[in-house]
Amino acid sequence: MLAENSSSVTEFLLAGLTAQPGLRAPLFCLFLGFYVVTMVGNLGLITLIGLSAPLHTPMYFFLFNLSFIDSCYCTTVTPKMLMGFVSGRNAISHAGCMTQLFFFCFFVVSESFVLSAMAYDRYVAICSPLLYSAAMSPRVCLLLLAGVYGMGCAGAVAHVACMLRVSFCGPSLVNHYMCDILPLLEISCSSTHVNELVVFVVVGLDIGVPTVTIFISYALILSAILRMRCAEGRAKAFSTCSSHLAAVALFFGSGAFVYLRPSSLLPMDQGTVSSLFHTIVVPMLNPVIYSLRNRDIKAALRKTLESQIVLSRMGLTFQRRMLAENSSSVTEFLLAGLMAQPGLRAPLFCLFLGFYVVTMVGNLGLITLIGLSAPLHTPMYFFLFNLSFIDSCYCTTVTPKMLMGFVSGRNAISHAGCMTQLFLFLFFVVSESFVLSAMAYDRYVAICSPPVPIVSPLLSSPAMSPRVCLLLLAGVYGMGCAGAVAHTGNIAGLTFCAGNLVNHYMCDILPLLELSCNGSSLNVLVVFLVVAVGIGVPIVAIFVSYGLILSSILHFSSTHGRSKAFSTCSSHLIVVSLFFGSGAFMYLKPPSILPLDQGKVSSLFYTIVVPMLNPLIYSLRNKDVKLPLRSAPWAFAAPPALRTPGLRGVGCPGLPLRRAPVLDCGPGLVPSFFAGDLGREDQRHLLLPPSLG
């Protein structure tokens, strides 16, 4: 029968959540984050219960299986959905579709019955505490678990067997993000009355029996609690059941809403979105629900972490002693990483992988948006283009190596590789500090520079012409190269005889100086001088620029003009504060203020967090960025030339020339803004009549 049914349709196309290509990337990142959180939470709970002897009780035995089921049935759905976001064509074979349907039904039905088994366990623990050991013996627990998976298998076989008797003769487009029962019945070309009856009977049984069991158990529990004389005892009894009740309400409520509703109540398109709750969100929330308010879980977690910390410290001490005895030349370094606890590697890997994905998507998206959108081809966005490029590069210099250390456990790097990483990291960091000062100068010219008479409407402003933009950019990367060469040359000349264990997650200056045996105060002085120049010169340039900008803004007689001027500088000021504040705190502080162990954690802010936040800061409050993003697909042609009197051209190397309005700084007009700073309506607001000047 399977061969007959699959003769006309050999594969299905899953419609997915949305047909809009522009939403695939953000949805991919969103559901990848959900999946990572789900797997980390459930596998972490499984590991904790397995390692902690105090949690070897019937209640946590069923919680162990609940986490296992959640991680499995989420894995049945989410990876295939993520592949659809990446490939665009989400195809699945007939056999693969039936396999996905079987495992999904198996784990979902098993979860409904394991929740009822947990309700029975709570009933015995509260209503018959003296008989608990006998009533919930290991044999009884195993029998209950066998019943759970037996009912899951029976339900899955019933659903899939009924689906195999249905004929599919086209079209093969399944209006869902997975092979589910109701969307498959919609595209069948044979009678589905029997299947619909089986669906409602089996689903009603799989939801009804556990629901009745749970209601009876909690009715008896409530009756027993209300007879308790001690208020504290009642509070503890309610507390021990609250997590389970929350999980039951989420799972059965969402499942019944999707499968037991009349088809006229909610269209299938909306039902697809609502089914995300019980397939994606509920497995993610269950470990959170069972751990946040559970003292046993938190105590076991604390005890496990403390034991791991003690063992890791003993191992680190022994390793340092062995390294100290070995005074031979160092050919490779071992990076200590962020934490020595092996149990934290998986969650830290997922966390920083998420940070890295968000950083790359944000910065590369901003680069693409500026490159494709003609209205953003101005000096301001030319420098923002380079800022996003630098952020993505220097984050890539650090993060992938750190992620490899979380996976492998032994984070080794060769001497040459260490010097290369140090050079590239310093090159991009110093370049970022100078590109931020170039952006401050651009703001100064845009707001404070006097207008230049126009000879031709296509001529650029002499202050920010393409040649000036190129010279500024050459200075940015030149200073970055000079700073990186100075630092790397200083470090490469050292001899390392104090071991090869670098107390950091990357090859940075201060941790490497700790390992040197010929490092002197001269080397430290070189480090502080070069860092002070790399940070001090840009900070002075930024302060001078914004001092002149503030002086000019305070002379505005228009409140609206002042607010627009402050608004166009706010994003840049936030980024400057984040970058220079965290960098100065790390490199210009005395070592006594913050030990290196804590300093490497604080350095995460400017190496990981700041590159992730920059594209968000420059896009959330920027109308010119949001406008082309909203009007996707982007127009590749430049908009018609503005014909406002008093225009001068602005342009950027490698980008089409665009003109921007220049407003006379003299009486009657507010100083100029580039068109890239504000939307066209904002530019019109700045054209004030002489009476308001």
N, C-alpha and C positions, 0 to 999 in steps of 0.2 A: 504493500500500500504506500509506503514511503517513496518507492521509486515512481509509482504512478502519480503521486501528488506533486513530486518535485520535478516532473518531466517538463512542465511548462515554465516554472519559476525555479531557477537554480540559485539565485541570490536575491537578497532584499537590500533596498536602500533605506537607511534610517534618516528621517527628515531632520532629526536633532532638535535643539531648542529654538534655533532661530535660522532664518534664511538670509540674514544680512551678513555679508562677508566682513564688514567692519567691526562686528561684535565678536568675531571668533577669537581674536587674540586676548581681549579682556576676559571673556568667558573661560578661555583655557587657563589663564592665570588664576582666576577665581576658584574654579573647581579643582585645579591642581593643589591650591592651598587647602581647600576643604579635604581633599584626599590625603594629603600629607598629615594634617591635623588628626584625621580619623585614624590613620594607621599608627601614628606615634602614640596617640592616646590609648587605643585598644591594645596594641602590642606592649606598650609600657605597663598597662594594668595586668596583662597576662604575665609578663616577666616578674612584676612585683609580687603577685599572688604566688607564683611558682617559687620564688626565692625566699619569701618571708614565712617562717613556720607559724607565727601567730595567726596567719590568714588561712591556714589549712583547716577550714570549717565548712560545713555544708553550704552556708550562705555564700561564701566566696568561691566555693567549688562551682556553683551555678553562675556566679558572676564571671568567673573564668571562662565558662562556655559561652556566656552572652557576649563577651568581648571577642571571642574567637569567631562567633557567628557574624557579628557586626563587621569585623574586618574582612570576612570572606564574602558576604553578600554585597558589600560596598565595592570590593575588588571585581566582582562579577559584572558590575555596571560601569564604574567610573573610567577605568583605562580605555575601554572601547569608545566612550564618549569623548575623552581627551584626544584620541587618535582622529576622531571625526573633525574636531576643531582644527587640527593641524593639516590634515590631508584635504579637507573640503568635500571629498566624496566618501561618505561613510557607508561602505558596502559591507555586507555580512552574508556568508553562504547560508543555504537552507539548513544544513546540518549544524553549522555554528549557531544559527538563530535558535534552533531547538535545544541545543546544549546550553546556551545562555539562559533560555527560559526555564529549563529544568533546574539548574543550580540556583537561579534567583528564587524560584518557588520553594525549593528545598530549604534554603536558609531563612526565607521570610516565615514560612510555616514553623520551622524549628524555633525561631525567635519567639513567636507567639506562645508556643507551649513551654519554652524555658522560662518565660515570664510568669506563666501560671504555676510552674514548679517552684519558683522563688516565692510566690504568694503563699503557697502551701507551707513552705519552710518558715515563713514569718508567722503563719498561724500556729504552727507547732511550737515555735520558740516563745511566743507570748501567751498562748492559751494553755499549753501543757509543758511548762519548762522542765518539770521533773522527768518527763518521759522523752525529752528531746533527744538524748543520746540513743535511745532504742528506736524511736520513731524515725529518726534521720540518720540511721547507721550507714556505713559505707555501702552495704548491699542495697539498701533502699535508694540511696542516691544514684547508684549505677542503674538500678531498674528504672527510676524516673528519667534518667538521661537517655536510656535506651528507648523509652516511650517517646521522648522528645524528638529524637532523630528518626524513629520509626514513623511517627506522624508526619514529619517533614518529608520523608521519602515517599510515603503514600500520597500525600497531597501533590507533590511534584510529578509523580507518575501519572496520576489522574489528569492533571492539567495537560501535560505534554502528549499523553495518549489521545486525548480528545482533539488536540490541535493537529496531530498527525493525520487524522481522518478527514481534515478539511482540505479542499483543493484550492490552489492559488494559480490563477491563470492570467494574472495581470490586472492592473499595474502592480509593481512590486515595491512601491514607496510606502514604508511604514511611518505613519504620522506619530513618531515617538523618538526618544533618544536611545531606546533599547527594544529588544524583542519582548513585548508584554502581551498579555492575553487579549485585551479589548482592541488594541490597534491592529493586531493580526486578524482578528475576526472581521474587522471592518473591510479588509481588502480581499477576503475570500470570495470565491465565485460559487460556492456551494451553500446549502442550507446550514445555518448556524444556530437553529433553535435548540438542538440538543446540547451544543457546546455552551450556549448561554445559560441553559438550565443547570448544566454541570458546574459552570463557573459559580453561579449563585449558591448552589448547594454546598460545593466544596469550600468556597470562601466563607460562606455562612457558618459551616462547621468549624473551619480553622480559626475563625474569629469568635464564633459564638461559644464553643466549648471552653476555650481559655478565659473568655470574658466572664462566663457564668462561674467558673472555678474561682477567678479572682474576686468577683463580687461576694460570693459566699464566704471565701476566706477572710476578706476584710470586714464583712458584716459580723462574723464571729469575733474577729480581733477587736472591732469597735465596741462590741458588747462587753468583752472582757476588760477593755481599757476603762470603760465607764464605770465598772464595778470596783476599780482600784480606788483605795482611799488616799493614797499618797499622790499629791500633785506632781512631785518630781518624777515618780514612776510613770504617771500618765504622759508627762512631757517626753521622757526617754522613749516610751513605746511609740508615740507618734513620730518622734524623730527618726527612729530606726526604720519606719515604713515610708517616710516622705520621699526618699530617693526612688524607691521602687514604684511608688504611685505616680511620680512625675514621668518616669520612663514608660509606664503602662499607658498613661494618658496620651503621650506623644505618639507612641507606636500605633496603638489601636485606633485612636482618633483619626490620624492621617490615613491609615490603611482603609478604614471603613468609609471615609469620605471619598476615596478614589474608586473603590471597587463595589461598594454597595449603594451608590447614588444612582438615581434614574439618569439615563443619558441626556434627557432634556434639561436637567438641572444645570449641568456644566458641560460646555462643548469639549470635544476631545483636545482641541488646541490648548485650552486653559487647563484641562486635566493633566496634560503633559507637564506643565509647569508646577501644578500643585503636587504631582507625584514626586517631585524633587525632594519634598520634605521628608517622606518616609524612606526614600532610597539613599539620600545623600546627607541630609541634616541630622536625622535621628541617630544614625551610627556615630556621627561626630560628637553629638551631645551626650550620649550615654556615659562614656568614661568621665566626662566633666561632672555630670550629675552625681555619679557614684563616688567621686573623689573629693569634691569641694567641701561637703558637709559630713564626711565620714572620718571620724577620729582614728579608726583602726588603719585606714589606708594612709592617712597622713603620718601616723606614728611609724608605720612600717617603712614608708618612704624616707622619713628622717633617719631612721636607724640604718637602713641600707646605704644611704648616702654617707653617713658618718663612718661606717665600716669601710666603704670604698675609699674615703679620704685618708683614713689611717693607713690602709694598705698601699695607696699610691704614694703617700709621703715616705713610707719605708722604702719603697722601690726607687723613688727619686733620690733619696739620700744614698742608697747603695750605688746607684748609677753614677752619681757625682763623685763618690769615692773612687770607683773604678776608673772614671775618666781622669781624675786628678793624678792617678798613678801612671797614666799613659801620657807621657810628655812628647810623644812623637809628633811629627808635623801633621796638621789637620788637613785632610782631603775632602771631608764632608762635615756638615753640621746637622745636628738633630734639633728640630724646632719643638720646644716644649708644648706649644699650643696654648689654648685658653685655659683648659681644665685638664687635670690629670685623672679625673674619674672616668673610667671606661663607660659607665652607665649613662653618662651625659653626651656621649659622642653622637648617638642617633638623633636625639632632639636638637642638639646644636647644629648638626648637619642639615636637618630639615629647616631650621630657623634661618641659617645663613644662606642656604640655597634659595629660600624664598626672598630674602633681601637681595641676593644677586640677580634673580630673575626680574624683580621689580625694578632694580637699578638699570639693567640693560634694556628692558622694555621701555621704561620711561625716557632714558637718554637717547636710545636709537630711534624711538618714536618722535622725539622732539627734533632730532637731526633730519629725519625723513620729512617731517611736517615743514620745517624751514626750507629744506631743499626743494620741495614740490610746490609750495605756496608762494606765488609771486608777490602778494602783499607783504610778505615777511622778508623781502630782499632789501634790507636796510642795514646800516652799520651796527645798530643795536643787536639785531638778530644774527648778524654775521659773527659777532663775538659770543653770543649765546650758543650758536652752532658749535664754535670751538670749545666753549665751556662744557657742553654735553659730550663732545668727543673726548676731552681730557678726563672727565669723570668716568666714562665707560672704560677708558684705557687703564687708569690707575686703580680702579676697583678690580679689573681683570688681572692686574699684576699681583694682587694679594689674595683675592677670594678663592679662585680655583685651587691654589696650592693648599689653602687652609681646609677646604672641603676634602681634598685628597687625604689630608692628615686625619680627619674624622673617620674616613672609611678604612684606611690601611692600619691606623694605630701607631705606626712608626713613621713619623714625618721627617724624612731625611732629605737633605738638599746638598748638592756638591758645592765646593768652595767657589767655583766659577759661576754656578747657578745662583748662589747667594749674592755674589757681587753684581750679577746681572739684574736680579730682582731689586737690589738696593738702588742701582743706577736708574732703572726705569721708574721705580716708585718716586724717587726724589725728582726726577725730570718732570713727571706729570704734576707732582704736588707744587713744586716751585712755579711751573708754568701756570697752574691754576691761580696762584696768588697774584701773578702779574696780569693775567687776563681779567681778573676781577678789577684791578686798578685801571686797565684800559677801558673797561665798561663804565667805571666811574668817570673817567675823562670824557667818554662819549655822552654821558648824562649832562656833564658840565657844558659841553659845546651845544647840546640840544637846547638847554634852558637859558644859558647866559650869553652865548656868543651873539654879537651884533649881526644884523642881516648884511648880505653881500649883494650888490647889484647884479641883476641877471643879464648876461649877454645872450645866452641861449637857454631855452627851457630845459635842455638836456645836460647842461653843465652841472657838475657836482660841486658841493660846498668845498672850498679849499681846506677847511678845518677837518673834515671827515671824508675826504675824497678816497677813491679806491687805492691810490698810491699811499696815502696816510694810513689807511686800514692795513695794507700789506706791511708797511714799516712797523706799525705797532705790533702786528702779529709776529713778525720776525724778531722783534725785541722780546716778546713774550717767550717764544721758544728758545731764543738765544740765552736768556737768563736762566731758563730751566735747564738747558744743557750745561751752562757754566756751573750752576749750583750742584748738579748731579756729578759732574766731573770732579769738583773740589771735594765733595763728601766721599765719593767712591775712591778717589786717589788717596785720601787720608786713611780710610779704613783698609784698603788693599795693602798698604805698607806696614800693617801691624802683623806681629807674630802671635799665634794663638796657642798657648801652652796650658791654659787653665781649663782644659776640656773642650768639648765641642757641642755642649748642650746650650742652645740659645734660648733664654727665658722669654720667649715671645712666640707669636704665631706667624712671624715673618722675619726676614733679615732686616732689622732696623739698626740705627746708628748706636744708640745707647746700650742695648743688650750685647752687641758685638764688642763694644769697648770694655764691657765687664769681663770678657773672656781673654782679652789681650794680656800678654805678659811684658810687653815693652811700651804699652800706652802710657803717655805722660800727660801732664797738665797742658802741654802744648797742643796735643791732639784734641783735648776737650775744648780748649780755647778756640781752635779752628772750627770745631763743630758749632759752638755758640755764635761765633762771628758770622759764619756763612748763613746760619739759620736766622740770625738777627737781620742780615741784609735781605734775605729772601722773604722775610715777613715784614721787617721794618720799613723798607722802601715802598712797597705797595700800600702799607697802612698809611704812611705819610701822604702819598699821592691821593689816596681815597679821602683822607681827612681834609686835605686842602680843597679837593674838588667839591666835597659836600659842604665845606665851609662857605665857598663862593656861591654854591647853589642855594644854601639857606639864606645868605645875605640877599641874593636876588629875589628869592620867593617872598621874603619879608617886605620887600618894596612893592609887592603887588597890592593894588587897591581892591581887587576883586577877590572875594572869599572863594568863589567857585574856581577861579584860576589857581589860587593857592592849594586848594584841595586836590586839583588835578595834578599839579606839580609834585606834591607829596606822594600821591598815588603812583605816579610813574617811577618813583625811586624806591618804593617800599620793598618790592621783591628783591632788588639788588642789595639793599641794606640788610635784609634778613639773611641772605646767603653769605654776605661778608661777615656778619656777626657769628654765624655758625662755624664757618671755615676757620677764620683767624682766631676766634676765641678758643676753639678746641685745639688747634695747632700750637698756639702760644702756651696753653696750659700744659701740653705734653712736653714741649722741647725747651721752654724758657723757665720752667719751675726749678727750684733747688731740689735735689734728690731727697732731702729730708722731709719735704712736704708730702710726697706721695711715693711709696715704695714702687719698685719696678713691677712687682707682681700685680699691684692694683693699676699701675700706669698702663699696662698692656690691655687691660679691660677698658680703661677710659679712652685709649687710642682707637677703639672700635668706632667711636663716634665720628671721627673725621675720616677714617679709612673706609667705613662701610655705610654709616647712616647718612652722612652729608651728601655723597654722590646719589643716594636714593632719593633724598628730599629735594634736591635742586630742581629736577624737572617738574615736581609737584608745585613747588613754590612759584616757578615762573609760568605755570599754566593755569593754576586755579583762579588767580585774580587778574589774568591778562586777557582782555577782550580780543586782541588781535590774534592770539593763539587759539582761543576757543572758537572764534568765528570760522577759520578754515577747517578746524577739526569737526565742527558741527555740520559743515556743508560738504562732507565727503560724498562721492569721490571728488578729490580736489581738482580745481581747474588748473591746467598747465599754462594757460595764457595769462599774461599780466592784465590787470583791469585797465579800462580806458584812462588815459592821462588826465590828471586833475588840471583844470584850467583856471584855478584860482590865481588872481594876481599876487605877486610876491612870492613865487615858488622858486626854490633852488633845488638842484638835483642832488641826490645822495646815491651812492652806489657802493658795492662791495666786490672784492675780487672774486671771480668765479660765479657771481650771481647777477641776474639781469638788473639793469639800472632802474631805480624807482625814485621818483621825485617826492619830496615832502614839503609841506608848507612851512615857511619861515615867517614868523610874526615879529614885527618891528619892536625892539626893546625900548624904543623911545616913547614919548608921551602918546597915550591913546591906545596902545596895544600891549598885550601880555607877551613876555618873552617866548621864544619858539619852542616847539616840541617836534620831534620827528614823528612822521605818520606811523612808524612802527610802535610807538609808545602807547598810543591811544586809538580808539575807534574813530571812524569818520565823524560820528555825531559829537564825540568829545572834542574833536578838532574845531568843529563849528562853534562849540560853546566858548572856546578860547579866543575867537575873533570878536573881541569886545569893542563897542563904539568908543570914540574919544571921550565921551562924557563919563564912561565908567573906568577909564584908564588911570 
